[in-house]
Amino acid sequence: MTDTKKTKLSVCLTPPSVFTYDNSLFEYSVYKPSVRFLRDFDTILPTLTEKQMSDLLVVPVVQRCTHDMVGISTEVNHERDIKLEVFVDWGKRVVDRIKSIGMWADIMDPASGYPIFSEAGPTPYPDVQGTHMLSTRYDVHNIGCCHILLHPQWNSHVYPSTLFTTAPNDILIKVINEVIHPQ
């Protein structure tokens, strides 16, 4: 494979892994993003250095939902709010631990597309399209201007979100395991 080919494809470093956190079923995988994926990323996370961009890992995270996220109802909106809170709680713990060992990490607010802990650029990060671009295992269902991620088993019963870090994959996995299995 040529160097040009390598830069066009994101590489999966950790295949989909499932865990439970705060009574919510999560699935995550870890990717080394391609040059194409990172194109214009400085408009999403403008304070990342060139070195941080070269070390960046993308962690699509989905939570299984009871309700079909295609719907709009009081129950669906309530579940979205709960999934957002659970993701932010989990993500904050992962980000804080990674930062405590001297590396950078952040999570995206799935509701706005902007980073929660870093300075935001003018462009929001689209969790659904980003996850779809990284992995062919997901499809996307377009409903008007809304994009719904389709999980291979859970279909549209998912709440997608994303974590970004410069931590090496092995350290990231150790941190995630520390957070989900505290001593």
NORSULMO-V239854 format. One record per residue. RES is the residue in one letter. NEAR is the number of other ideal C-beta (glycine too) atoms within 12 Angstrom. Layout:
BEGIN
RES|NEAR / RES|NEAR
END
This chain:
BEGIN
M|9 / T|8 / D|9 / T|11 / K|12 / K|14 / T|19 / K|18 / L|22 / S|28 / V|24 / C|24 / L|26 / T|29 / P|17 / P|26 / S|24 / V|22 / F|24 / T|16 / Y|30 / D|20 / N|16 / S|29 / L|26 / F|37 / E|36 / Y|43 / S|35 / V|36 / Y|35 / K|30 / P|35 / S|23 / V|21 / R|17 / F|32 / L|31 / R|16 / D|16 / F|27 / D|20 / T|19 / I|34 / L|36 / P|19 / T|19 / L|26 / T|14 / E|13 / K|11 / Q|24 / M|26 / S|16 / D|24 / L|38 / L|41 / V|43 / V|47 / P|46 / V|45 / V|44 / Q|41 / R|30 / C|35 / T|21 / H|26 / D|24 / M|35 / V|23 / G|20 / I|17 / S|13 / T|11 / E|16 / V|22 / N|18 / H|17 / E|26 / R|30 / D|19 / I|22 / K|37 / L|29 / E|24 / V|29 / F|39 / V|33 / D|25 / W|34 / G|39 / K|23 / R|27 / V|43 / V|34 / D|23 / R|27 / I|33 / K|21 / S|16 / I|20 / G|12 / M|26 / W|29 / A|41 / D|38 / I|41 / M|39 / D|25 / P|37 / A|22 / S|19 / G|27 / Y|26 / P|33 / I|30 / F|25 / S|25 / E|16 / A|22 / G|20 / P|14 / T|20 / P|22 / Y|39 / P|27 / D|41 / V|36 / Q|24 / G|37 / T|41 / H|27 / M|28 / L|38 / S|35 / T|15 / R|22 / Y|31 / D|20 / V|26 / H|20 / N|16 / I|17 / G|9 / C|8 / C|17 / H|25 / I|33 / L|42 / L|27 / H|35 / P|17 / Q|16 / W|27 / N|20 / S|30 / H|28 / V|40 / Y|41 / P|45 / S|44 / T|46 / L|47 / F|44 / T|43 / T|32 / A|32 / P|21 / N|28 / D|14 / I|26 / L|37 / I|27 / K|19 / V|34 / I|37 / N|21 / E|20 / V|28 / I|25 / H|14 / P|12 / Q|6
END
